[in-house]
Amino acid sequence: MIRTLTIAMLAAVSLASVATPVFAKQQDRTWPADKLGKETSIPFIGTIGLYNFEADSDRGVWLQDQQRRWYYATVVGPCTGLPFANRIGVDTRFGGTQLDRTGTLLVDRQRCPINSLVASNGPPPKAKKAKKKG
């Protein structure tokens, strides 16, 4: 009985160690070069939502799915609340589970129709501010 329990515990520990590198790879998912900048959709957004977003201006936003892949969405006309939004929603049209260029961003009670949704490498790194001397 003790031997069976020990083998089961060793199997569980070895499985746990195998899962860690797979999860690490999911955090760093990038698009193949031939997919970047091309129209695409975010699957299952209606059921699992977004992981992160970062506004570019009132005309665009980077969206990150649960698998940590980035997308860039441009909107039709200005979406004035986007640069200041703490959260955003999406309307996938007709209750679908994927977001594409026919969807709408919901920002502070404003509906912002999406003009384009493309695969992206994400927002550019933020520049560090130089310290003032004196």
N, C-alpha and C positions, 0 to 999 in steps of 0.2 A: 504494500500500500504506500509506504513512504517513497519507495523507488518510483512508482507511477506518478506520485505527486511532484517529485523532484524533476522528472522528465517533462511534465506538463509546465512547470514553472520555467524551466530552461527554454522550452519552446516559446512561451509567451514573451520572455525577455528577448530572444533572438528576433521575433516578429516585431517587437517594439523598436528595436534598433534599425531594422530595415525600413520602417515607415518614416523615420526622421529625414533621410536624404531625399526621399520622394517629395515630402512637404517643402523642403528647402528649394527644390527645383520649381515648384509651383509658384513660389513667391517671386521668382525672377523670370517669368515667362515673357518672351519677346516675340514679335512677329517676324516671319521670314521676310527678307528684303523684297520679294516679289508681291507681298501682300500690303506693304506699307503704302499709305495714301490712296488705297482703293476702297470704294464703297463696300460696306459690310453691314452686319447686324450684330447686336448683342443678344445671344441666346439666353433663354430662361430668366430674363430680367423681371418678368412679371411674377415669378415665383421666388427667386432668391435675391433679387435686388442688386444694387451696386455696392462695391467695396469702398470707393473713394471718388472724389471729383475735385477739379480745380478750374476755376473760371479763368479764361484768357482775357476776356473783356466783356462788353455787353453783347457781343456777336458770336462768341464761341466758348466752348468748355471741353476740357479733357475729362473723360469718364473712364473709370477703372472697374472691370467686372470682378466677380468673386475669384476668378483664376488669375487675377493680377495683370491681365492684359489691358492695355490702354487703347482708347478710341478718341477721336476728336470730332465733336459735333459743332457745326455752324448752324445758326438760327436765322430765320427769315426776319429781317428787321432787328432793331435793338431789343434786347431783353434786359431792361434797366435794373432789375434786382439781382441779376446774375453775379456781378463782381462782389456783391456783399452777402450772398446767400450762405447760410449755415447748413442748409439742406435743400435738396431738390427732389422732385418727384417726376415720374414719367407716365405718359399716357401712350400705350402701345397700339391704340386703335382697335376697336372691336374686341377688347379683352384678350388679345394675343399675349404670348409669353416672350416675344422677342421685340427689341427696339431697333428700328431702322429709320431711314430718312422720311418715312411717312408718319413718324411719331411726334410727340410734343413733350417739351420740358415744362414742368410746373414749378414756378419760382415765385414765392410770395404772392399767391393768388393771381399771378400772371401766367397766361398760356403762351409759350414760345415755340412755334412750329419749327421742327428741324428741317433745314435745307439740305444738309449733307452729313453723313456719318461714315468716317473712314478709320482704318486701322492706323495706329500711331505708336511712337515710342514713348509717349507721355510728355508731360510738361518739361520745358528746359530747366536745368538746375538754376536755383536762385543765386544771384550774385551776392557775395558777402560784402557788407558795408565796411569801408576802411575806417580805422580808428583815427580820430582827430588828435593831433599832437598839440600840447600846449597846456 
